[in-house]
Amino acid sequence: MTMFRTFVVLGGLTAFSACTSPSEAPLFLEESVVHIRAAWSPDGQTIAFTNQAAGAQGIHLVDSSGANMRLLRAGEGIGVHWSPDSKWLVFSANGSLFKIKANGDSLTQLTSSFTDIRPAWSLDGTMIVYRSNGIRILRLSSNQSVEIRSAGNFPTWTPSGNVLYLLASVAVNSALYSFETMDTAGVRLQVLFAFESTADCAFLSMNFSGTAIVFSAKHFSGLYPAQILKYTMSAQSLAQLTSDGGDYPAWSPDGNRIVYTRTAKGDGGLWIMGADGTNMRRLTQP
């Protein structure tokens, strides 16, 4: 059973197989997910994440070396993303967006809804794109929010300042996906990568040079763990970076490293690996 049957990339075809046979037993059936949704600060010094461990729930920060883990905000808070000056973080709690300084001060509510999630701060610091049924942009100067796309998910920003998002159309036992870009008015500019998959593909992250996208994929059957994959634009190629469970990938500012959650049973902490999936090392211990 292949997780990705056929990829269509701007007219080219690339095949990728994550699970070669339905008779092959997966490495494990249970996953541990404790430290999730890591986000690297633009200055490269700090990684923010959500801690789901019992008695320690909240947004935490840790130095990119793995030292000095500390609590930023207790309670609900997910989908953390940094401002371009590394001084603020935006996140979702109870379906609304909030921002908070990196020292824990000045908590401010930005939206009032039950569906506002997955925010991402623009590179010029003036806007936040987020998911709220469709894709919306909040302009911080006026505090006005506008829907720019009625469908799509996991929005983020390209180096050129356009919006990159994942669009999915689900059919029985499979889904059609595409990574697409649009301007801030919602005009679709380009389909970077379109494919059919029997996996739930999510949590995309583009590197700061705009040359590669990482994302997670988990087979709809639930029999196989989530893994992290990388699509390289110039080569129109896809590579699987993890084999022992990986989710919620995010690039470092220099594009040389990826932080992610290692979902192997009994783990669930944050790990860092090179851009090619090598040199894996633990960052946090749940």
TORMIBA-93277 format. One record per residue (C-alpha): x, y, z; residue in three letters. Coordinates in steps of 0.25 Angstrom, whole numbers, padded with zeros to 4 digits. Example, Ala and Ser with C-alpha at 12.3 -4.5 7.8 and 13.67 -1.06 7.14 Angstrom:
<pts>
{east=0049; north=-0018; up=0031; aa=ALA} .
{east=0055; north=-0004; up=0029; aa=SER} .
</pts>
This chain:
<pts>
{east=0000; north=0000; up=0000; aa=MET} .
{east=0007; north=0013; up=-0004; aa=THR} .
{east=0004; north=0025; up=0004; aa=MET} .
{east=0007; north=0034; up=-0008; aa=PHE} .
{east=0003; north=0028; up=-0021; aa=ARG} .
{east=0006; north=0039; up=-0031; aa=THR} .
{east=0011; north=0053; up=-0031; aa=PHE} .
{east=0008; north=0063; up=-0041; aa=VAL} .
{east=0018; north=0075; up=-0041; aa=VAL} .
{east=0016; north=0086; up=-0051; aa=LEU} .
{east=0014; north=0075; up=-0062; aa=GLY} .
{east=0024; north=0065; up=-0057; aa=GLY} .
{east=0022; north=0052; up=-0050; aa=LEU} .
{east=0029; north=0047; up=-0038; aa=THR} .
{east=0026; north=0034; up=-0031; aa=ALA} .
{east=0028; north=0032; up=-0016; aa=PHE} .
{east=0025; north=0020; up=-0007; aa=SER} .
{east=0025; north=0021; up=0008; aa=ALA} .
{east=0019; north=0007; up=0011; aa=CYS} .
{east=0023; north=-0003; up=0001; aa=THR} .
{east=0013; north=-0014; up=0005; aa=SER} .
{east=0001; north=-0016; up=0013; aa=PRO} .
{east=0007; north=-0028; up=0019; aa=SER} .
{east=0018; north=-0021; up=0025; aa=GLU} .
{east=0016; north=-0018; up=0040; aa=ALA} .
{east=0018; north=-0003; up=0044; aa=PRO} .
{east=0029; north=0000; up=0053; aa=LEU} .
{east=0019; north=0003; up=0064; aa=PHE} .
{east=0004; north=0006; up=0065; aa=LEU} .
{east=0004; north=0016; up=0076; aa=GLU} .
{east=0010; north=0030; up=0075; aa=GLU} .
{east=0015; north=0039; up=0087; aa=SER} .
{east=0012; north=0054; up=0084; aa=VAL} .
{east=0015; north=0063; up=0096; aa=VAL} .
{east=0024; north=0075; up=0091; aa=HIS} .
{east=0017; north=0080; up=0079; aa=ILE} .
{east=0016; north=0091; up=0068; aa=ARG} .
{east=0030; north=0096; up=0070; aa=ALA} .
{east=0034; north=0110; up=0064; aa=ALA} .
{east=0048; north=0115; up=0062; aa=TRP} .
{east=0050; north=0130; up=0065; aa=SER} .
{east=0055; north=0138; up=0053; aa=PRO} .
{east=0068; north=0141; up=0061; aa=ASP} .
{east=0071; north=0126; up=0062; aa=GLY} .
{east=0072; north=0127; up=0077; aa=GLN} .
{east=0059; north=0121; up=0083; aa=THR} .
{east=0049; north=0111; up=0080; aa=ILE} .
{east=0035; north=0112; up=0085; aa=ALA} .
{east=0025; north=0100; up=0086; aa=PHE} .
{east=0013; north=0095; up=0093; aa=THR} .
{east=0015; north=0085; up=0104; aa=ASN} .
{east=0003; north=0075; up=0106; aa=GLN} .
{east=0010; north=0068; up=0118; aa=ALA} .
{east=0000; north=0066; up=0129; aa=ALA} .
{east=0002; north=0077; up=0140; aa=GLY} .
{east=0011; north=0085; up=0130; aa=ALA} .
{east=0002; north=0089; up=0119; aa=GLN} .
{east=0005; north=0103; up=0113; aa=GLY} .
{east=0014; north=0110; up=0103; aa=ILE} .
{east=0029; north=0107; up=0106; aa=HIS} .
{east=0042; north=0113; up=0101; aa=LEU} .
{east=0055; north=0106; up=0100; aa=VAL} .
{east=0068; north=0111; up=0095; aa=ASP} .
{east=0072; north=0105; up=0081; aa=SER} .
{east=0083; north=0098; up=0088; aa=SER} .
{east=0073; north=0090; up=0097; aa=GLY} .
{east=0076; north=0098; up=0109; aa=ALA} .
{east=0068; north=0107; up=0118; aa=ASN} .
{east=0054; north=0102; up=0116; aa=MET} .
{east=0044; north=0111; up=0122; aa=ARG} .
{east=0029; north=0114; up=0123; aa=LEU} .
{east=0024; north=0126; up=0115; aa=LEU} .
{east=0009; north=0124; up=0118; aa=ARG} .
{east=0001; north=0113; up=0125; aa=ALA} .
{east=-0012; north=0107; up=0120; aa=GLY} .
{east=-0017; north=0106; up=0106; aa=GLU} .
{east=-0008; north=0112; up=0095; aa=GLY} .
{east=-0005; north=0105; up=0081; aa=ILE} .
{east=0000; north=0109; up=0067; aa=GLY} .
{east=0011; north=0118; up=0073; aa=VAL} .
{east=0018; north=0127; up=0062; aa=HIS} .
{east=0028; north=0138; up=0064; aa=TRP} .
{east=0028; north=0152; up=0060; aa=SER} .
{east=0039; north=0156; up=0050; aa=PRO} .
{east=0047; north=0163; up=0061; aa=ASP} .
{east=0046; north=0151; up=0070; aa=SER} .
{east=0040; north=0160; up=0081; aa=LYS} .
{east=0026; north=0155; up=0080; aa=TRP} .
{east=0018; north=0142; up=0078; aa=LEU} .
{east=0004; north=0140; up=0073; aa=VAL} .
{east=-0004; north=0127; up=0077; aa=PHE} .
{east=-0018; north=0122; up=0077; aa=SER} .
{east=-0026; north=0119; up=0090; aa=ALA} .
{east=-0040; north=0115; up=0091; aa=ASN} .
{east=-0042; north=0118; up=0076; aa=GLY} .
{east=-0037; north=0133; up=0077; aa=SER} .
{east=-0023; north=0139; up=0074; aa=LEU} .
{east=-0014; north=0145; up=0084; aa=PHE} .
{east=-0001; north=0151; up=0084; aa=LYS} .
{east=0009; north=0152; up=0096; aa=ILE} .
{east=0024; north=0157; up=0097; aa=LYS} .
{east=0035; north=0147; up=0098; aa=ALA} .
{east=0037; north=0151; up=0112; aa=ASN} .
{east=0023; north=0147; up=0116; aa=GLY} .
{east=0018; north=0161; up=0117; aa=ASP} .
{east=0006; north=0169; up=0110; aa=SER} .
{east=-0003; north=0158; up=0106; aa=LEU} .
{east=-0013; north=0163; up=0096; aa=THR} .
{east=-0025; north=0157; up=0090; aa=GLN} .
{east=-0026; north=0160; up=0075; aa=LEU} .
{east=-0038; north=0153; up=0070; aa=THR} .
{east=-0051; north=0148; up=0077; aa=SER} .
{east=-0056; north=0135; up=0070; aa=SER} .
{east=-0057; north=0120; up=0072; aa=PHE} .
{east=-0050; north=0116; up=0059; aa=THR} .
{east=-0037; north=0124; up=0058; aa=ASP} .
{east=-0025; north=0115; up=0058; aa=ILE} .
{east=-0011; north=0113; up=0052; aa=ARG} .
{east=-0006; north=0128; up=0051; aa=PRO} .
{east=0006; north=0132; up=0044; aa=ALA} .
{east=0013; north=0146; up=0045; aa=TRP} .
{east=0016; north=0153; up=0032; aa=SER} .
{east=0031; north=0155; up=0029; aa=LEU} .
{east=0029; north=0171; up=0029; aa=ASP} .
{east=0021; north=0169; up=0043; aa=GLY} .
{east=0009; north=0176; up=0038; aa=THR} .
{east=-0001; north=0164; up=0036; aa=MET} .
{east=-0004; north=0151; up=0042; aa=ILE} .
{east=-0010; north=0140; up=0033; aa=VAL} .
{east=-0018; north=0129; up=0040; aa=TYR} .
{east=-0029; north=0118; up=0037; aa=ARG} .
{east=-0043; north=0121; up=0041; aa=SER} .
{east=-0052; north=0112; up=0033; aa=ASN} .
{east=-0045; north=0119; up=0021; aa=GLY} .
{east=-0032; north=0127; up=0021; aa=ILE} .
{east=-0032; north=0141; up=0027; aa=ARG} .
{east=-0022; north=0152; up=0028; aa=ILE} .
{east=-0022; north=0161; up=0040; aa=LEU} .
{east=-0016; north=0175; up=0038; aa=ARG} .
{east=-0010; north=0179; up=0051; aa=LEU} .
{east=-0010; north=0194; up=0048; aa=SER} .
{east=-0025; north=0194; up=0047; aa=SER} .
{east=-0029; north=0181; up=0054; aa=ASN} .
{east=-0037; north=0178; up=0042; aa=GLN} .
{east=-0039; north=0163; up=0038; aa=SER} .
{east=-0042; north=0159; up=0024; aa=VAL} .
{east=-0045; north=0146; up=0017; aa=GLU} .
{east=-0036; north=0144; up=0005; aa=ILE} .
{east=-0039; north=0129; up=0002; aa=ARG} .
{east=-0051; north=0121; up=0006; aa=SER} .
{east=-0044; north=0108; up=0006; aa=ALA} .
{east=-0030; north=0103; up=0009; aa=GLY} .
{east=-0022; north=0101; up=0022; aa=ASN} .
{east=-0008; north=0102; up=0029; aa=PHE} .
{east=-0005; north=0116; up=0023; aa=PRO} .
{east=0009; north=0122; up=0024; aa=THR} .
{east=0017; north=0132; up=0016; aa=TRP} .
{east=0027; north=0131; up=0005; aa=THR} .
{east=0040; north=0140; up=0005; aa=PRO} .
{east=0033; north=0149; up=-0006; aa=SER} .
{east=0022; north=0152; up=0004; aa=GLY} .
{east=0011; north=0144; up=-0003; aa=ASN} .
{east=0003; north=0134; up=0005; aa=VAL} .
{east=0006; north=0119; up=0003; aa=LEU} .
{east=-0005; north=0109; up=0007; aa=TYR} .
{east=-0009; north=0095; up=0006; aa=LEU} .
{east=-0022; north=0092; up=-0001; aa=LEU} .
{east=-0028; north=0078; up=0000; aa=ALA} .
{east=-0040; north=0071; up=-0006; aa=SER} .
{east=-0044; north=0058; up=0001; aa=VAL} .
{east=-0049; north=0046; up=-0006; aa=ALA} .
{east=-0052; north=0032; up=-0001; aa=VAL} .
{east=-0038; north=0026; up=0004; aa=ASN} .
{east=-0030; north=0037; up=-0002; aa=SER} .
{east=-0029; north=0052; up=-0004; aa=ALA} .
{east=-0024; north=0062; up=-0015; aa=LEU} .
{east=-0015; north=0072; up=-0009; aa=TYR} .
{east=-0007; north=0084; up=-0015; aa=SER} .
{east=0002; north=0094; up=-0009; aa=PHE} .
{east=-0002; north=0108; up=-0015; aa=GLU} .
{east=0002; north=0122; up=-0014; aa=THR} .
{east=-0007; north=0135; up=-0014; aa=MET} .
{east=-0005; north=0149; up=-0012; aa=ASP} .
{east=-0011; north=0156; up=0000; aa=THR} .
{east=-0024; north=0160; up=-0007; aa=ALA} .
{east=-0026; north=0145; up=-0009; aa=GLY} .
{east=-0023; north=0144; up=-0024; aa=VAL} .
{east=-0017; north=0130; up=-0027; aa=ARG} .
{east=-0003; north=0132; up=-0033; aa=LEU} .
{east=0003; north=0118; up=-0035; aa=GLN} .
{east=0001; north=0103; up=-0031; aa=VAL} .
{east=0015; north=0099; up=-0027; aa=LEU} .
{east=0012; north=0084; up=-0025; aa=PHE} .
{east=-0001; north=0076; up=-0027; aa=ALA} .
{east=-0002; north=0061; up=-0023; aa=PHE} .
{east=-0011; north=0050; up=-0019; aa=GLU} .
{east=-0009; north=0043; up=-0006; aa=SER} .
{east=-0015; north=0032; up=0004; aa=THR} .
{east=-0009; north=0040; up=0015; aa=ALA} .
{east=-0013; north=0052; up=0023; aa=ASP} .
{east=-0003; north=0063; up=0019; aa=CYS} .
{east=-0002; north=0075; up=0029; aa=ALA} .
{east=0007; north=0085; up=0036; aa=PHE} .
{east=0015; north=0090; up=0024; aa=LEU} .
{east=0027; north=0099; up=0026; aa=SER} .
{east=0035; north=0106; up=0015; aa=MET} .
{east=0050; north=0110; up=0017; aa=ASN} .
{east=0054; north=0124; up=0017; aa=PHE} .
{east=0060; north=0123; up=0003; aa=SER} .
{east=0047; north=0118; up=-0003; aa=GLY} .
{east=0054; north=0106; up=-0009; aa=THR} .
{east=0048; north=0094; up=-0001; aa=ALA} .
{east=0035; north=0091; up=0007; aa=ILE} .
{east=0034; north=0081; up=0019; aa=VAL} .
{east=0021; north=0075; up=0023; aa=PHE} .
{east=0016; north=0063; up=0031; aa=SER} .
{east=0008; north=0051; up=0026; aa=ALA} .
{east=0000; north=0040; up=0033; aa=LYS} .
{east=-0007; north=0029; up=0026; aa=HIS} .
{east=-0022; north=0030; up=0027; aa=PHE} .
{east=-0023; north=0016; up=0032; aa=SER} .
{east=-0016; north=0020; up=0045; aa=GLY} .
{east=-0007; north=0007; up=0044; aa=LEU} .
{east=0006; north=0015; up=0041; aa=TYR} .
{east=0012; north=0026; up=0049; aa=PRO} .
{east=0013; north=0040; up=0043; aa=ALA} .
{east=0026; north=0044; up=0036; aa=GLN} .
{east=0032; north=0056; up=0031; aa=ILE} .
{east=0035; north=0059; up=0016; aa=LEU} .
{east=0042; north=0069; up=0008; aa=LYS} .
{east=0039; north=0074; up=-0005; aa=TYR} .
{east=0050; north=0081; up=-0013; aa=THR} .
{east=0045; north=0091; up=-0023; aa=MET} .
{east=0057; north=0092; up=-0033; aa=SER} .
{east=0058; north=0076; up=-0034; aa=ALA} .
{east=0043; north=0074; up=-0033; aa=GLN} .
{east=0046; north=0063; up=-0024; aa=SER} .
{east=0041; north=0057; up=-0011; aa=LEU} .
{east=0049; north=0051; up=0001; aa=ALA} .
{east=0044; north=0044; up=0013; aa=GLN} .
{east=0053; north=0050; up=0025; aa=LEU} .
{east=0048; north=0041; up=0037; aa=THR} .
{east=0046; north=0027; up=0038; aa=SER} .
{east=0043; north=0026; up=0053; aa=ASP} .
{east=0031; north=0036; up=0054; aa=GLY} .
{east=0031; north=0050; up=0052; aa=GLY} .
{east=0021; north=0062; up=0052; aa=ASP} .
{east=0020; north=0077; up=0052; aa=TYR} .
{east=0033; north=0081; up=0045; aa=PRO} .
{east=0038; north=0095; up=0045; aa=ALA} .
{east=0050; north=0101; up=0038; aa=TRP} .
{east=0062; north=0108; up=0045; aa=SER} .
{east=0064; north=0122; up=0040; aa=PRO} .
{east=0077; north=0118; up=0032; aa=ASP} .
{east=0070; north=0107; up=0025; aa=GLY} .
{east=0080; north=0097; up=0030; aa=ASN} .
{east=0072; north=0090; up=0041; aa=ARG} .
{east=0058; north=0085; up=0044; aa=ILE} .
{east=0051; north=0084; up=0058; aa=VAL} .
{east=0040; north=0074; up=0059; aa=TYR} .
{east=0033; north=0065; up=0069; aa=THR} .
{east=0038; north=0050; up=0069; aa=ARG} .
{east=0026; north=0042; up=0071; aa=THR} .
{east=0032; north=0029; up=0074; aa=ALA} .
{east=0025; north=0022; up=0085; aa=LYS} .
{east=0031; north=0026; up=0099; aa=GLY} .
{east=0036; north=0039; up=0093; aa=ASP} .
{east=0028; north=0051; up=0088; aa=GLY} .
{east=0039; north=0061; up=0090; aa=GLY} .
{east=0045; north=0071; up=0081; aa=LEU} .
{east=0057; north=0067; up=0072; aa=TRP} .
{east=0066; north=0075; up=0062; aa=ILE} .
{east=0071; north=0069; up=0049; aa=MET} .
{east=0079; north=0074; up=0037; aa=GLY} .
{east=0071; north=0079; up=0024; aa=ALA} .
{east=0074; north=0065; up=0018; aa=ASP} .
{east=0069; north=0057; up=0030; aa=GLY} .
{east=0083; north=0054; up=0036; aa=THR} .
{east=0089; north=0058; up=0049; aa=ASN} .
{east=0077; north=0056; up=0058; aa=MET} .
{east=0078; north=0060; up=0072; aa=ARG} .
{east=0069; north=0062; up=0084; aa=ARG} .
{east=0065; north=0076; up=0088; aa=LEU} .
{east=0055; north=0073; up=0099; aa=THR} .
{east=0051; north=0062; up=0108; aa=GLN} .
{east=0036; north=0061; up=0111; aa=PRO} .
</pts>
